Amino acid sequence: MSVKREDVLKDENLITNIEEVAKDTALLHGVLMRTKETPNSPEVASYAPFTLFPTPVPTVLFHQALAVQTHFNRLVDREKIALLQAHIFPKSIVLGLNRSDYMLDHSPDGGTSLKQIEINTIAASFGGLASRTPDVHRHILKVANLPEECNNVLDNNPAAGLARGLAKAWELYGSERAVVMFLVEDVQRNIYDHRYVENELWKRNIPVIRRQFEDVCRTGSLDESKRLFVDGREVAIVYFRNGYMPQNYTSEKSWEARLMMERSLAVKCPDISTHLSGTKKVQQELARRGVLERFFPDEPETVAQIRATFAGLYTLDMGEEGDKTVAMALANPDRYVLKPQREGGGNNIYGSEICEVLENLKNSTERTAYILMDKIQPVPVQNYLLRSGAPLRLNSCLSELGVFGAYVRKGKDMVFNECVGHLLRTKSSEHADGGVAAGVAVLDNPLLV
């Protein structure tokens, strides 16, 4: 006979037993990270942090997020063209692998809606590990005597979908000898997340190499046709899993390497204009009245679907509109989030700190480096967070749903455009900001309700 989840969460003996089973199951299914102590050694690995149970997510809102993803893929691509104001070359190949992140906003009237946090257009992570976690949670549910919930944890394989996009771009590049180059960080705790995508490419006989900025600086070159070579191998695709934060560029040579890659014929994932289209400022400008209509002039339903996911976004540009935003934030700081133009998690500003920052910057052009966003109000859910070395305790948790998209354009033709999977990350409600890589959130799965 099955039991209620609420009863399971309170059964300490059962939870202690399930904890051990859960960690072993994660290891058996390859939900892995290298350790903090030896991040670049394959000799020691542990389970990647994850929730003991999948988190309930309304089915309607989950499918809303999936349904709008191909529209966001097209929007990012059209933003790129607008940013460049460039001529589209007939043979140019554009590859986008992105992830749109959402939270569930609960309004005072009791309604729940899907609201976008951001869209990540560079180094969108955990598509690999997210492909392995559904079976882990299904097994845990069986052990916890909750078998009927297993059917509500969907299959999910973003790694295969991301690889399909990479494979399509590689095929269009047109050289069987050319490689896909993962541009990676020097600290590689999350290497197994990459490996799942790599292995999907090797299954298709597409060669993959892993290199860092310093390798490109040392051995990279362009030939007379602007083909990119690294270590003597022609590069068809540069897949950036690094380079999304200023501190990733450790020297002037790193910037020179990025410029060389941008100038090359290799397909960049992303190129610099697509990278910039994911910034918070662009997100805020897209929310202005009439802007989406310019990108989708004859598609009112597409515009409505995208706009329905937008939270309130406000400019901090110099002038009357920006001054109103400053006054609004100072009057009610707990209603907003102050967001800088940064990726990687842990950068947002909340509560009284908003007042401190804006009081200092309100008359300075430095305020334009930020945007203001309505603070989404999710309802916490009880769960256990499994993290190596951390004591097990019941937490009040908040979750963020990510949806992966992949698209390829050749010239003016969109030849591949798919929603390729999802990711749920959960953290204790005591943490305002930060992701899995930052050590705050853990991997999770939606339990559709």
Secondary structure, 3 states (H helix, E strand, C coil): CCCCHHHHHHCHHHHHHHHHHHHHHHHHCCCEEECCCCCCCCCCEEECCEECCCEEECHHHHHHHHHCHHHHHHHHHHHHHHHHCCCCCCCCEEEEEEEEEEEEEECCCCCEEEEEEEEECCCCCCCCHHHCHHHHHHHHHHHCCCHHHHHHCCCCCHHHHHHHHHHHHHHHHCCCCCEEEEECCCCCCCHHHHHHHHHHHHHCCCCEEEECHHHHHHHEEECCCCCEEECCEEEEEEEECCCCCHHHCCCHHHHHHHHHHHHCCCEEECCHHHHHHCCHHHHHHHCCCCHHHHHCCCCHHHHHHHHCCCCCEECCCCCHHHHHHHHHHHHCHHHEEEEECCCCCCCCEECHHHHHHHHHHCCCHHHHHEEEEECCCCCCEEEEEECCCCCCCEEEEEEEEEEEEEEEEECCEEEEEEEEEEEEEEEECCCCCCCCCCCCCEEECEEEC
